[in-house]
Amino acid sequence: MGTFRYAAIVKTDIEDRALAHMQIVVGNKLKRGEPFFFTWREDASLGDGRRSVWIHPYADLEFRFYGSRSPQINHAWLEAMSRAANSTTGLYVLSEPAEMLGELISTA
């Protein structure tokens, strides 16, 4: 379980594999200078609501992974998350789509 931290005060836990995909999508959007919303559901202990942050090129972001190995990247998942990030709803963690033969890209 990794952690996404925004502006050193907002954080949420995200599974390492999903966080790795999210990091790529966020990095690609910011390289192009495209700000967007990132939304997630809060834990039930925090009220079970939603939280959104505006991600922009000058935002302080941290992606902290608990595992030491980089996961394989599912291209279909990257595409789905990128489409969400480009939509009016913004980026959110989607369930991983079924992997298709040849769709995995090694990050090693």
N, CA, C and O atoms as CSV, one atom per row, in Angstrom:
chain,resi,resn,atom,element,x,y,z
A,1,MET,N,N,0.852,-1.177,0.000
A,1,MET,CA,C,0.000,0.000,0.000
A,1,MET,C,C,0.891,1.230,0.000
A,1,MET,O,O,1.663,1.439,0.936
A,2,GLY,N,N,0.790,2.045,-1.039
A,2,GLY,CA,C,1.566,3.267,-1.148
A,2,GLY,C,C,0.762,4.469,-0.676
A,2,GLY,O,O,-0.403,4.345,-0.297
A,3,THR,N,N,1.393,5.622,-0.704
A,3,THR,CA,C,0.744,6.849,-0.264
A,3,THR,C,C,0.906,7.929,-1.318
A,3,THR,O,O,1.991,8.108,-1.872
A,4,PHE,N,N,-0.172,8.648,-1.592
A,4,PHE,CA,C,-0.129,9.847,-2.431
A,4,PHE,C,C,-0.267,11.025,-1.486
A,4,PHE,O,O,-1.208,11.086,-0.695
A,5,ARG,N,N,0.669,11.961,-1.567
A,5,ARG,CA,C,0.643,13.127,-0.697
A,5,ARG,C,C,0.632,14.380,-1.571
A,5,ARG,O,O,1.382,14.481,-2.542
A,6,TYR,N,N,-0.224,15.325,-1.213
A,6,TYR,CA,C,-0.387,16.572,-1.956
A,6,TYR,C,C,-0.163,17.733,-0.993
A,6,TYR,O,O,-0.802,17.800,0.057
A,7,ALA,N,N,0.731,18.636,-1.338
A,7,ALA,CA,C,1.010,19.849,-0.561
A,7,ALA,C,C,1.360,19.533,0.892
A,7,ALA,O,O,1.094,20.346,1.778
A,8,ALA,N,N,1.938,18.392,1.145
A,8,ALA,CA,C,2.419,17.968,2.457
A,8,ALA,C,C,1.341,17.884,3.537
A,8,ALA,O,O,1.664,17.567,4.682
A,9,ILE,N,N,0.068,18.157,3.218
A,9,ILE,CA,C,-0.972,18.076,4.248
A,9,ILE,C,C,-2.106,17.126,3.875
A,9,ILE,O,O,-2.820,16.656,4.761
A,10,VAL,N,N,-2.289,16.838,2.617
A,10,VAL,CA,C,-3.360,15.952,2.160
A,10,VAL,C,C,-2.710,14.656,1.698
A,10,VAL,O,O,-1.777,14.674,0.895
A,11,LYS,N,N,-3.209,13.521,2.213
A,11,LYS,CA,C,-2.654,12.245,1.759
A,11,LYS,C,C,-3.736,11.182,1.748
A,11,LYS,O,O,-4.736,11.271,2.461
A,12,THR,N,N,-3.507,10.177,0.920
A,12,THR,CA,C,-4.392,9.020,0.869
A,12,THR,C,C,-3.566,7.790,0.526
A,12,THR,O,O,-2.576,7.882,-0.199
A,13,ASP,N,N,-3.970,6.651,1.043
A,13,ASP,CA,C,-3.291,5.394,0.742
A,13,ASP,C,C,-3.882,4.790,-0.524
A,13,ASP,O,O,-5.101,4.722,-0.687
A,14,ILE,N,N,-3.003,4.357,-1.414
A,14,ILE,CA,C,-3.391,3.743,-2.680
A,14,ILE,C,C,-2.487,2.537,-2.886
A,14,ILE,O,O,-1.281,2.620,-2.655
A,15,GLU,N,N,-3.047,1.439,-3.308
A,15,GLU,CA,C,-2.283,0.226,-3.558
A,15,GLU,C,C,-1.136,0.542,-4.525
A,15,GLU,O,O,-1.321,1.283,-5.490
A,16,ASP,N,N,0.055,-0.027,-4.260
A,16,ASP,CA,C,1.257,0.295,-5.030
A,16,ASP,C,C,1.070,0.177,-6.541
A,16,ASP,O,O,1.529,1.046,-7.282
A,17,ARG,N,N,0.416,-0.862,-7.007
A,17,ARG,CA,C,0.245,-1.068,-8.456
A,17,ARG,C,C,-0.597,0.054,-9.063
A,17,ARG,O,O,-0.258,0.579,-10.123
A,18,ALA,N,N,-1.679,0.417,-8.403
A,18,ALA,CA,C,-2.525,1.517,-8.880
A,18,ALA,C,C,-1.763,2.834,-8.799
A,18,ALA,O,O,-1.874,3.672,-9.694
A,19,LEU,N,N,-0.993,3.022,-7.731
A,19,LEU,CA,C,-0.221,4.256,-7.556
A,19,LEU,C,C,0.824,4.421,-8.662
A,19,LEU,O,O,1.056,5.535,-9.132
A,20,ALA,N,N,1.445,3.335,-9.074
A,20,ALA,CA,C,2.435,3.392,-10.156
A,20,ALA,C,C,1.788,3.868,-11.453
A,20,ALA,O,O,2.371,4.673,-12.179
A,21,HIS,N,N,0.590,3.376,-11.747
A,21,HIS,CA,C,-0.124,3.801,-12.951
A,21,HIS,C,C,-0.550,5.261,-12.830
A,21,HIS,O,O,-0.459,6.026,-13.791
A,22,MET,N,N,-1.009,5.634,-11.653
A,22,MET,CA,C,-1.420,7.010,-11.429
A,22,MET,C,C,-0.235,7.972,-11.588
A,22,MET,O,O,-0.386,9.057,-12.150
A,23,GLN,N,N,0.931,7.576,-11.096
A,23,GLN,CA,C,2.121,8.415,-11.211
A,23,GLN,C,C,2.456,8.703,-12.672
A,23,GLN,O,O,2.818,9.829,-13.013
A,24,ILE,N,N,2.339,7.708,-13.526
A,24,ILE,CA,C,2.626,7.895,-14.951
A,24,ILE,C,C,1.614,8.862,-15.568
A,24,ILE,O,O,1.995,9.769,-16.309
A,25,VAL,N,N,0.334,8.673,-15.268
A,25,VAL,CA,C,-0.707,9.542,-15.828
A,25,VAL,C,C,-0.507,10.980,-15.351
A,25,VAL,O,O,-0.559,11.910,-16.155
A,26,VAL,N,N,-0.282,11.168,-14.060
A,26,VAL,CA,C,-0.069,12.513,-13.505
A,26,VAL,C,C,1.172,13.142,-14.136
A,26,VAL,O,O,1.142,14.303,-14.545
A,27,GLY,N,N,2.257,12.383,-14.214
A,27,GLY,CA,C,3.487,12.909,-14.818
A,27,GLY,C,C,3.293,13.347,-16.256
A,27,GLY,O,O,3.789,14.398,-16.660
A,28,ASN,N,N,2.571,12.543,-17.034
A,28,ASN,CA,C,2.314,12.895,-18.439
A,28,ASN,C,C,1.471,14.162,-18.552
A,28,ASN,O,O,1.747,15.026,-19.384
A,29,LYS,N,N,0.438,14.269,-17.706
A,29,LYS,CA,C,-0.410,15.479,-17.742
A,29,LYS,C,C,0.413,16.717,-17.374
A,29,LYS,O,O,0.300,17.753,-18.029
A,30,LEU,N,N,1.226,16.616,-16.343
A,30,LEU,CA,C,1.993,17.776,-15.893
A,30,LEU,C,C,3.106,18.152,-16.872
A,30,LEU,O,O,3.434,19.330,-17.012
A,31,LYS,N,N,3.685,17.165,-17.547
A,31,LYS,CA,C,4.694,17.472,-18.577
A,31,LYS,C,C,4.103,18.327,-19.683
A,31,LYS,O,O,4.795,19.152,-20.279
A,32,ARG,N,N,2.814,18.127,-19.956
A,32,ARG,CA,C,2.135,18.898,-21.000
A,32,ARG,C,C,1.517,20.183,-20.447
A,32,ARG,O,O,0.874,20.929,-21.186
A,33,GLY,N,N,1.709,20.443,-19.155
A,33,GLY,CA,C,1.165,21.654,-18.546
A,33,GLY,C,C,-0.350,21.640,-18.423
A,33,GLY,O,O,-0.984,22.692,-18.496
A,34,GLU,N,N,-0.942,20.456,-18.237
A,34,GLU,CA,C,-2.397,20.295,-18.179
A,34,GLU,C,C,-2.863,20.043,-16.745
A,34,GLU,O,O,-2.750,18.919,-16.257
A,35,PRO,N,N,-3.382,21.059,-16.066
A,35,PRO,CA,C,-3.907,20.843,-14.713
A,35,PRO,C,C,-5.221,20.060,-14.765
A,35,PRO,O,O,-5.904,20.051,-15.789
A,36,PHE,N,N,-5.569,19.403,-13.653
A,36,PHE,CA,C,-6.768,18.573,-13.600
A,36,PHE,C,C,-7.102,18.276,-12.143
A,36,PHE,O,O,-6.289,18.515,-11.251
A,37,PHE,N,N,-8.308,17.751,-11.908
A,37,PHE,CA,C,-8.702,17.303,-10.580
A,37,PHE,C,C,-8.310,15.845,-10.391
A,37,PHE,O,O,-8.343,15.058,-11.337
A,38,PHE,N,N,-7.937,15.488,-9.163
A,38,PHE,CA,C,-7.783,14.096,-8.751
A,38,PHE,C,C,-8.723,13.898,-7.571
A,38,PHE,O,O,-8.668,14.650,-6.598
A,39,THR,N,N,-9.580,12.892,-7.652
A,39,THR,CA,C,-10.605,12.645,-6.641
A,39,THR,C,C,-10.476,11.232,-6.097
A,39,THR,O,O,-10.182,10.299,-6.845
A,40,TRP,N,N,-10.694,11.071,-4.804
A,40,TRP,CA,C,-10.715,9.753,-4.196
A,40,TRP,C,C,-11.737,9.713,-3.072
A,40,TRP,O,O,-12.159,10.748,-2.555
A,41,ARG,N,N,-12.123,8.504,-2.707
A,41,ARG,CA,C,-13.059,8.299,-1.589
A,41,ARG,C,C,-12.253,8.243,-0.308
A,41,ARG,O,O,-11.198,7.611,-0.252
A,42,GLU,N,N,-12.753,8.904,0.715
A,42,GLU,CA,C,-12.114,8.871,2.019
A,42,GLU,C,C,-12.457,7.561,2.725
A,42,GLU,O,O,-13.475,6.937,2.424
A,43,ASP,N,N,-11.625,7.158,3.643
A,43,ASP,CA,C,-11.857,5.984,4.462
A,43,ASP,C,C,-13.079,6.207,5.347
A,43,ASP,O,O,-13.386,7.339,5.721
A,44,ALA,N,N,-13.767,5.131,5.674
A,44,ALA,CA,C,-14.964,5.233,6.519
A,44,ALA,C,C,-14.658,5.908,7.852
A,44,ALA,O,O,-15.518,6.587,8.413
A,45,SER,N,N,-13.439,5.727,8.365
A,45,SER,CA,C,-13.065,6.362,9.636
A,45,SER,C,C,-12.993,7.881,9.521
A,45,SER,O,O,-13.001,8.583,10.532
A,46,LEU,N,N,-12.925,8.390,8.288
A,46,LEU,CA,C,-12.862,9.841,8.054
A,46,LEU,C,C,-14.184,10.390,7.524
A,46,LEU,O,O,-14.250,11.538,7.082
A,47,GLY,N,N,-15.218,9.587,7.567
A,47,GLY,CA,C,-16.533,10.051,7.136
A,47,GLY,C,C,-17.018,9.461,5.836
A,47,GLY,O,O,-18.156,9.707,5.434
A,48,ASP,N,N,-16.175,8.678,5.160
A,48,ASP,CA,C,-16.566,7.970,3.943
A,48,ASP,C,C,-17.003,8.898,2.811
A,48,ASP,O,O,-17.802,8.502,1.962
A,49,GLY,N,N,-16.492,10.122,2.790
A,49,GLY,CA,C,-16.837,11.065,1.736
A,49,GLY,C,C,-15.840,11.018,0.596
A,49,GLY,O,O,-15.094,10.050,0.446
A,50,ARG,N,N,-15.833,12.067,-0.204
A,50,ARG,CA,C,-14.889,12.201,-1.313
A,50,ARG,C,C,-13.995,13.397,-1.056
A,50,ARG,O,O,-14.382,14.334,-0.358
A,51,ARG,N,N,-12.806,13.362,-1.618
A,51,ARG,CA,C,-11.896,14.499,-1.547
A,51,ARG,C,C,-11.328,14.709,-2.941
A,51,ARG,O,O,-10.992,13.744,-3.628
A,52,SER,N,N,-11.217,15.961,-3.364
A,52,SER,CA,C,-10.622,16.303,-4.656
A,52,SER,C,C,-9.537,17.342,-4.441
A,52,SER,O,O,-9.668,18.233,-3.603
A,53,VAL,N,N,-8.471,17.216,-5.204
A,53,VAL,CA,C,-7.417,18.229,-5.203
A,53,VAL,C,C,-7.156,18.644,-6.643
A,53,VAL,O,O,-7.275,17.833,-7.561
A,54,TRP,N,N,-6.802,19.901,-6.835
A,54,TRP,CA,C,-6.479,20.445,-8.147
A,54,TRP,C,C,-4.992,20.232,-8.365
A,54,TRP,O,O,-4.164,20.815,-7.664
A,55,ILE,N,N,-4.658,19.404,-9.328
A,55,ILE,CA,C,-3.262,19.092,-9.636
A,55,ILE,C,C,-2.796,20.042,-10.733
A,55,ILE,O,O,-3.445,20.164,-11.772
A,56,HIS,N,N,-1.680,20.710,-10.502
A,56,HIS,CA,C,-1.129,21.658,-11.470
A,56,HIS,C,C,0.390,21.523,-11.474
A,56,HIS,O,O,0.952,20.904,-10.570
A,57,PRO,N,N,1.063,22.089,-12.473
A,57,PRO,CA,C,2.509,21.890,-12.604
A,57,PRO,C,C,3.336,22.357,-11.408
A,57,PRO,O,O,4.473,21.909,-11.258
A,58,TYR,N,N,2.821,23.224,-10.563
A,58,TYR,CA,C,3.602,23.715,-9.422
A,58,TYR,C,C,3.183,23.080,-8.107
A,58,TYR,O,O,3.623,23.522,-7.045
A,59,ALA,N,N,2.351,22.060,-8.153
A,59,ALA,CA,C,1.887,21.388,-6.946
A,59,ALA,C,C,3.008,20.538,-6.343
A,59,ALA,O,O,3.813,19.953,-7.067
A,60,ASP,N,N,3.050,20.479,-5.023
A,60,ASP,CA,C,3.982,19.595,-4.331
A,60,ASP,C,C,3.335,18.221,-4.243
A,60,ASP,O,O,2.349,18.042,-3.528
A,61,LEU,N,N,3.885,17.251,-4.965
A,61,LEU,CA,C,3.334,15.897,-4.991
A,61,LEU,C,C,4.368,14.911,-4.495
A,61,LEU,O,O,5.567,15.092,-4.711
A,62,GLU,N,N,3.907,13.876,-3.834
A,62,GLU,CA,C,4.788,12.796,-3.422
A,62,GLU,C,C,4.068,11.482,-3.673
A,62,GLU,O,O,2.911,11.316,-3.289
A,63,PHE,N,N,4.755,10.553,-4.316
A,63,PHE,CA,C,4.260,9.202,-4.526
A,63,PHE,C,C,5.184,8.298,-3.723
A,63,PHE,O,O,6.345,8.126,-4.093
A,64,ARG,N,N,4.700,7.726,-2.646
A,64,ARG,CA,C,5.526,6.882,-1.790
A,64,ARG,C,C,5.054,5.440,-1.921
A,64,ARG,O,O,3.903,5.115,-1.631
A,65,PHE,N,N,5.974,4.583,-2.366
A,65,PHE,CA,C,5.672,3.173,-2.566
A,65,PHE,C,C,6.241,2.368,-1.403
A,65,PHE,O,O,7.372,2.596,-0.973
A,66,TYR,N,N,5.452,1.431,-0.900
A,66,TYR,CA,C,5.920,0.595,0.201
A,66,TYR,C,C,6.714,-0.590,-0.295
A,66,TYR,O,O,7.597,-1.079,0.410
A,67,GLY,N,N,6.421,-1.063,-1.489
A,67,GLY,CA,C,7.185,-2.154,-2.077
A,67,GLY,C,C,8.429,-1.611,-2.760
A,67,GLY,O,O,8.460,-0.457,-3.186
A,68,SER,N,N,9.453,-2.449,-2.863
A,68,SER,CA,C,10.709,-2.001,-3.472
A,68,SER,C,C,10.795,-2.305,-4.963
A,68,SER,O,O,11.681,-1.789,-5.645
A,69,ARG,N,N,9.898,-3.128,-5.475
A,69,ARG,CA,C,9.934,-3.512,-6.886
A,69,ARG,C,C,8.902,-2.732,-7.686
A,69,ARG,O,O,7.778,-2.521,-7.229
A,70,SER,N,N,9.291,-2.306,-8.879
A,70,SER,CA,C,8.356,-1.615,-9.772
A,70,SER,C,C,7.434,-2.648,-10.418
A,70,SER,O,O,7.908,-3.659,-10.937
A,71,PRO,N,N,6.121,-2.404,-10.391
A,71,PRO,CA,C,5.201,-3.364,-11.012
A,71,PRO,C,C,5.214,-3.248,-12.532
A,71,PRO,O,O,5.641,-2.234,-13.084
A,72,GLN,N,N,4.744,-4.290,-13.196
A,72,GLN,CA,C,4.544,-4.195,-14.636
A,72,GLN,C,C,3.386,-3.244,-14.881
A,72,GLN,O,O,2.443,-3.180,-14.093
A,73,ILE,N,N,3.466,-2.516,-15.968
A,73,ILE,CA,C,2.453,-1.514,-16.290
A,73,ILE,C,C,1.474,-2.082,-17.309
A,73,ILE,O,O,1.877,-2.649,-18.325
A,74,ASN,N,N,0.196,-1.926,-17.029
A,74,ASN,CA,C,-0.878,-2.379,-17.905
A,74,ASN,C,C,-1.277,-1.188,-18.781
A,74,ASN,O,O,-1.829,-0.205,-18.286
A,75,HIS,N,N,-0.998,-1.279,-20.067
A,75,HIS,CA,C,-1.257,-0.182,-21.002
A,75,HIS,C,C,-2.738,0.198,-21.044
A,75,HIS,O,O,-3.079,1.378,-21.127
A,76,ALA,N,N,-3.617,-0.809,-20.985
A,76,ALA,CA,C,-5.065,-0.535,-21.016
A,76,ALA,C,C,-5.482,0.272,-19.783
A,76,ALA,O,O,-6.359,1.130,-19.878
A,77,TRP,N,N,-4.873,0.009,-18.647
A,77,TRP,CA,C,-5.179,0.747,-17.416
A,77,TRP,C,C,-4.703,2.194,-17.526
A,77,TRP,O,O,-5.401,3.122,-17.117
A,78,LEU,N,N,-3.500,2.373,-18.087
A,78,LEU,CA,C,-2.994,3.738,-18.306
A,78,LEU,C,C,-3.942,4.521,-19.208
A,78,LEU,O,O,-4.249,5.681,-18.933
A,79,GLU,N,N,-4.401,3.890,-20.278
A,79,GLU,CA,C,-5.319,4.556,-21.206
A,79,GLU,C,C,-6.617,4.945,-20.515
A,79,GLU,O,O,-7.111,6.057,-20.699
A,80,ALA,N,N,-7.174,4.034,-19.719
A,80,ALA,CA,C,-8.432,4.313,-19.021
A,80,ALA,C,C,-8.256,5.456,-18.015
A,80,ALA,O,O,-9.117,6.329,-17.911
A,81,MET,N,N,-7.144,5.449,-17.277
A,81,MET,CA,C,-6.897,6.516,-16.304
A,81,MET,C,C,-6.625,7.849,-17.011
A,81,MET,O,O,-7.029,8.905,-16.524
A,82,SER,N,N,-5.954,7.798,-18.138
A,82,SER,CA,C,-5.692,9.025,-18.913
A,82,SER,C,C,-6.994,9.623,-19.440
A,82,SER,O,O,-7.180,10.839,-19.403
A,83,ARG,N,N,-7.888,8.778,-19.926
A,83,ARG,CA,C,-9.191,9.270,-20.391
A,83,ARG,C,C,-9.949,9.939,-19.243
A,83,ARG,O,O,-10.563,10.990,-19.425
A,84,ALA,N,N,-9.900,9.323,-18.065
A,84,ALA,CA,C,-10.570,9.922,-16.902
A,84,ALA,C,C,-9.942,11.275,-16.564
A,84,ALA,O,O,-10.658,12.242,-16.304
A,85,ALA,N,N,-8.611,11.346,-16.566
A,85,ALA,CA,C,-7.919,12.593,-16.240
A,85,ALA,C,C,-8.255,13.700,-17.236
A,85,ALA,O,O,-8.266,14.877,-16.875
A,86,ASN,N,N,-8.529,13.332,-18.483
A,86,ASN,CA,C,-8.856,14.311,-19.521
A,86,ASN,C,C,-10.342,14.680,-19.545
A,86,ASN,O,O,-10.747,15.575,-20.286
A,87,SER,N,N,-11.144,14.000,-18.746
A,87,SER,CA,C,-12.584,14.265,-18.734
A,87,SER,C,C,-12.931,15.367,-17.733
A,87,SER,O,O,-12.068,15.836,-16.991
A,88,THR,N,N,-14.181,15.769,-17.719
A,88,THR,CA,C,-14.620,16.809,-16.787
A,88,THR,C,C,-14.618,16.320,-15.344
A,88,THR,O,O,-14.551,17.139,-14.427
A,89,THR,N,N,-14.688,15.018,-15.116
A,89,THR,CA,C,-14.655,14.498,-13.745
A,89,THR,C,C,-13.246,14.439,-13.184
A,89,THR,O,O,-13.072,14.466,-11.966
A,90,GLY,N,N,-12.242,14.361,-14.037
A,90,GLY,CA,C,-10.856,14.296,-13.582
A,90,GLY,C,C,-10.416,12.880,-13.253
A,90,GLY,O,O,-11.172,11.923,-13.421
A,91,LEU,N,N,-9.185,12.762,-12.783
A,91,LEU,CA,C,-8.569,11.471,-12.489
A,91,LEU,C,C,-9.127,10.892,-11.199
A,91,LEU,O,O,-9.345,11.607,-10.220
A,92,TYR,N,N,-9.351,9.602,-11.215
A,92,TYR,CA,C,-9.677,8.836,-10.018
A,92,TYR,C,C,-9.135,7.437,-10.237
A,92,TYR,O,O,-8.895,7.040,-11.377
A,93,VAL,N,N,-8.939,6.687,-9.167
A,93,VAL,CA,C,-8.376,5.351,-9.299
A,93,VAL,C,C,-9.463,4.408,-9.802
A,93,VAL,O,O,-10.472,4.187,-9.133
A,94,LEU,N,N,-9.241,3.864,-10.978
A,94,LEU,CA,C,-10.161,2.924,-11.609
A,94,LEU,C,C,-9.718,1.498,-11.309
A,94,LEU,O,O,-8.549,1.258,-11.010
A,95,SER,N,N,-10.639,0.566,-11.388
A,95,SER,CA,C,-10.274,-0.841,-11.291
A,95,SER,C,C,-9.449,-1.209,-12.510
A,95,SER,O,O,-9.679,-0.693,-13.603
A,96,GLU,N,N,-8.498,-2.092,-12.322
A,96,GLU,CA,C,-7.639,-2.492,-13.435
A,96,GLU,C,C,-8.428,-3.309,-14.439
A,96,GLU,O,O,-9.051,-4.304,-14.070
A,97,PRO,N,N,-8.413,-2.903,-15.722
A,97,PRO,CA,C,-9.097,-3.699,-16.749
A,97,PRO,C,C,-8.341,-4.993,-17.009
A,97,PRO,O,O,-7.160,-5.112,-16.684
A,98,ALA,N,N,-9.029,-5.954,-17.596
A,98,ALA,CA,C,-8.392,-7.226,-17.932
A,98,ALA,C,C,-7.182,-6.966,-18.815
A,98,ALA,O,O,-7.237,-6.170,-19.753
A,99,GLU,N,N,-6.103,-7.641,-18.502
A,99,GLU,CA,C,-4.881,-7.469,-19.290
A,99,GLU,C,C,-5.017,-8.234,-20.603
A,99,GLU,O,O,-5.463,-9.381,-20.632
A,100,MET,N,N,-4.627,-7.578,-21.670
A,100,MET,CA,C,-4.649,-8.220,-22.977
A,100,MET,C,C,-3.238,-8.658,-23.308
A,100,MET,O,O,-2.276,-8.021,-22.879
A,101,LEU,N,N,-3.098,-9.733,-24.062
A,101,LEU,CA,C,-1.795,-10.242,-24.452
A,101,LEU,C,C,-0.978,-9.153,-25.113
A,101,LEU,O,O,-1.443,-8.514,-26.056
A,102,GLY,N,N,0.223,-8.936,-24.636
A,102,GLY,CA,C,1.086,-7.922,-25.226
A,102,GLY,C,C,0.816,-6.513,-24.724
A,102,GLY,O,O,1.456,-5.574,-25.197
A,103,GLU,N,N,-0.108,-6.327,-23.786
A,103,GLU,CA,C,-0.446,-4.990,-23.302
A,103,GLU,C,C,0.441,-4.555,-22.144
A,103,GLU,O,O,0.453,-3.371,-21.808
A,104,LEU,N,N,1.183,-5.463,-21.522
A,104,LEU,CA,C,2.025,-5.090,-20.403
A,104,LEU,C,C,3.350,-4.536,-20.890
A,104,LEU,O,O,3.958,-5.061,-21.823
A,105,ILE,N,N,3.784,-3.474,-20.248
A,105,ILE,CA,C,5.046,-2.827,-20.577
A,105,ILE,C,C,5.941,-2.970,-19.356
A,105,ILE,O,O,5.513,-2.641,-18.250
A,106,SER,N,N,7.140,-3.440,-19.516
A,106,SER,CA,C,8.043,-3.562,-18.391
A,106,SER,C,C,8.598,-2.191,-18.031
A,106,SER,O,O,8.975,-1.426,-18.918
A,107,THR,N,N,8.655,-1.868,-16.733
A,107,THR,CA,C,9.207,-0.594,-16.291
A,107,THR,C,C,10.614,-0.764,-15.754
A,107,THR,O,O,11.213,0.201,-15.279
A,108,ALA,N,N,11.142,-1.950,-15.819
A,108,ALA,CA,C,12.478,-2.205,-15.262
A,108,ALA,C,C,13.555,-1.598,-16.117
A,108,ALA,O,O,14.738,-1.717,-15.797
